[in-house]
Amino acid sequence: MSEPQEIHGRGAASNPGNRFERSHYAVSDGDEPGDLSSPDTVLLKDASRSIIAYNESPDVGFDASINPYRGCEHGCIYCFARPNHEYLGFSAGLDFETKILVKEQAPELLRRELMLPSWKPQTLAVSGVTDAFQPIERRLKLTRRCLEVLAEFRNPVVIITKNELVTRDADLLSELASHDAALVFISVTSLRSELARTLEPRASQPQRRLAAIEALARAGIPVGVLVAPVIPGLTDHEMPGILNACRNAGALTAGYVPLRLPFGLAPLFEEWLTLHAPLQKEKVLHRVREMRGGKLNDPNFGSRLRGDGEYAGQLRKLFEMACRKSGLNAPRPKLSTAAFRRPGSQMSLFG
């Protein structure tokens, strides 16, 4: 097999086999590079008949979420959602960032589900898995149309994104925020532009994310920072600087998640380390194993989002100290369902 080569504008350097498939095509030394050398983004129709997904995880801060897209063109090499693409028959590698499934009827499905008497008003998370503000959203505007529905119903929403495109929808989010029904988290992994370009090739650059925090805060929208993932031996030392910069930009609250590498994500990340951080590779992997019980992944609830052991404890103390120093240790703003309404109902007449 040929050695992996960096692909400009992409996070993954290969398309490893799907763990559910018995066979897959691999490029050998004698083959032509073909499409793998510069794969284009392909949009595929997702025929889902529902848009609200539910989870029972005790360590996730929401029970229901929506996302108009599956797969993510941001191409973040560390993304824990990559293995989900294997359920669709694709690879967690390049397929994840080049084959994007689009739920064209997402706004209509959302409206229908919120109108059901069985819907109990609750906070909906947007981008709980892949980023709903990834590049294609600029053209398709499916996420914005979903936010229009949420604003009409006054249903609370929490957004997690690393794209400044979220500021486009400040008008809708500001309207929701006036009813205590909006909270946005901007995810920041590193403040170093060069590192961000290889870790997160098509996400907004760090300075643009700080600008997004500033713009949202100026619009009266509660905004926080999520330092995620914290990559041991590579970005962990940046945590205080990230938190301080985000607080200066207007962030009110913060969270963090140490790197986790489920299923096929581990070899993809190891491949990235070989290409982009060979000198730090062994240190990074050693620290990950130190947090994950000797393995590269810990799937157990609770510890999977915080890590375990001495190093994980050091990270927690560093985060708490940095939050105190920067003034980011305030409680997370609470969202309310009190203003929820169903358009067309009698109550809406009294708005």
URSULWO-V609667 format. One record per pair of residues at least 6 apart in sequence whose ideal C-beta (glycine too) atoms are under 6 Angstrom apart, sorted by the first residue. I is the first residue (numbers start at 0). J is the second residue. D is the distance in Angstrom with one decimal. If there is no record, write none. Layout:
I/J/D
I/J/D
//
This chain:
1/28/5.0
3/12/4.0
3/13/5.1
3/270/5.4
5/12/6.0
5/274/5.4
6/12/5.8
8/200/5.4
9/74/5.2
10/74/3.5
10/75/5.8
10/76/4.0
10/200/5.4
11/92/4.1
11/93/5.0
11/267/5.6
12/270/5.7
13/92/5.2
14/90/4.3
14/92/4.3
14/93/4.5
14/94/5.9
15/90/5.9
15/92/5.2
15/263/5.8
16/23/3.7
17/85/4.7
17/90/5.8
18/85/5.7
18/263/6.0
19/85/5.8
38/93/5.5
38/97/4.6
40/72/5.6
40/97/5.2
41/98/5.3
42/99/5.5
42/101/5.3
43/100/5.0
45/100/4.0
45/101/5.8
45/102/4.6
47/102/5.4
50/65/5.2
50/105/5.2
50/108/4.0
50/109/5.0
51/63/5.4
51/65/5.8
51/112/5.3
52/64/5.4
53/63/5.4
57/300/5.3
58/300/5.2
58/301/5.5
58/304/5.0
61/122/5.8
61/124/4.1
63/121/6.0
63/123/5.5
64/124/4.0
64/127/3.9
65/123/5.7
65/125/5.9
66/131/5.2
67/102/4.8
67/105/4.0
67/141/3.8
67/142/5.7
68/99/5.8
68/129/5.7
69/100/4.0
70/84/5.8
70/95/5.3
70/98/5.8
70/99/4.4
70/100/5.9
71/129/4.0
71/130/5.2
71/133/5.1
72/96/5.6
72/133/4.9
72/134/5.1
72/201/5.4
73/130/5.6
73/133/5.4
73/199/5.8
73/201/5.0
73/202/4.3
74/96/3.9
74/200/4.7
74/201/5.3
75/199/4.5
76/198/6.0
76/268/6.0
76/271/4.5
77/228/5.3
77/258/6.0
79/259/5.8
79/261/5.9
80/128/4.6
80/129/5.3
81/91/4.0
81/95/4.7
81/264/5.2
82/91/5.0
82/261/5.6
82/262/4.0
82/263/5.4
82/264/5.9
84/91/5.6
84/94/5.8
84/95/4.4
85/91/5.7
89/98/5.5
91/263/4.2
92/267/5.8
105/141/5.1
105/145/5.7
106/144/3.9
106/145/5.2
106/148/5.6
109/145/5.3
109/148/5.0
110/148/5.1
113/152/5.1
114/341/6.0
120/336/3.8
120/339/3.9
122/155/4.5
122/157/5.7
122/334/5.1
123/156/5.2
124/157/5.2
125/131/5.0
125/156/5.9
125/158/4.7
126/158/6.0
126/159/4.6
126/160/5.3
130/160/5.5
131/142/4.3
132/160/4.5
132/162/4.0
132/164/4.4
132/165/5.1
134/201/5.9
136/142/5.1
137/164/5.9
143/168/5.3
146/168/5.4
146/171/4.5
149/156/5.2
150/171/4.7
150/174/5.1
150/175/5.5
151/342/5.5
153/178/5.2
153/180/5.9
153/338/4.2
153/339/5.3
153/340/5.7
154/339/5.7
155/180/3.9
155/334/3.9
155/336/6.0
156/181/5.8
157/182/4.6
158/183/4.6
159/184/4.7
161/186/4.3
161/202/4.5
162/203/5.0
163/203/4.4
163/207/4.5
163/211/4.1
166/211/5.2
166/214/4.5
169/218/4.3
172/181/4.7
172/220/4.8
173/218/4.8
173/219/5.5
173/220/5.7
175/181/3.8
176/219/5.7
176/220/4.8
178/338/3.8
179/335/4.1
180/334/5.8
181/220/5.8
182/221/5.0
182/332/5.7
182/334/6.0
183/215/5.6
183/220/6.0
183/222/4.8
184/223/4.8
184/225/4.6
185/208/5.1
185/211/5.7
185/212/5.3
185/224/5.8
186/225/4.6
186/227/5.4
187/208/5.5
187/224/5.7
187/241/5.2
188/234/5.9
189/195/5.4
189/234/4.9
189/237/5.7
190/205/4.8
190/240/5.9
190/241/5.9
192/204/5.6
195/205/5.5
197/275/4.9
209/244/5.9
209/248/4.7
212/222/5.3
212/245/5.8
212/248/4.1
212/249/5.4
212/250/5.3
213/248/4.5
213/249/5.3
215/222/4.4
216/222/5.4
216/249/2.9
221/251/5.7
221/332/4.3
222/250/5.6
223/250/5.5
223/251/5.9
223/252/4.0
223/253/5.8
224/245/3.8
224/250/4.6
224/253/4.9
225/254/5.1
226/238/5.7
226/241/5.4
226/255/4.1
227/256/4.1
228/256/5.5
228/258/4.1
229/235/5.3
229/255/5.5
229/257/5.0
230/258/4.9
231/286/3.3
232/279/5.4
232/282/4.1
232/283/4.2
232/286/5.1
233/279/5.7
233/283/5.5
238/317/5.7
238/321/5.6
239/321/4.0
242/253/5.7
242/321/4.7
242/325/4.8
242/327/5.5
243/325/4.5
246/325/4.3
246/326/5.6
246/327/5.1
251/329/6.0
252/329/5.8
252/331/4.7
253/322/5.8
253/327/4.4
255/318/5.1
256/304/5.5
257/290/5.8
257/306/4.4
259/296/5.8
259/303/5.9
260/268/5.6
260/295/4.6
260/296/5.0
261/296/4.9
265/295/4.5
272/280/4.1
286/310/5.8
287/295/5.6
289/308/5.6
289/310/4.8
290/306/3.5
290/308/5.7
290/310/5.6
290/311/4.6
291/297/4.2
297/303/5.3
322/328/4.3
340/346/6.0
340/347/5.1
//
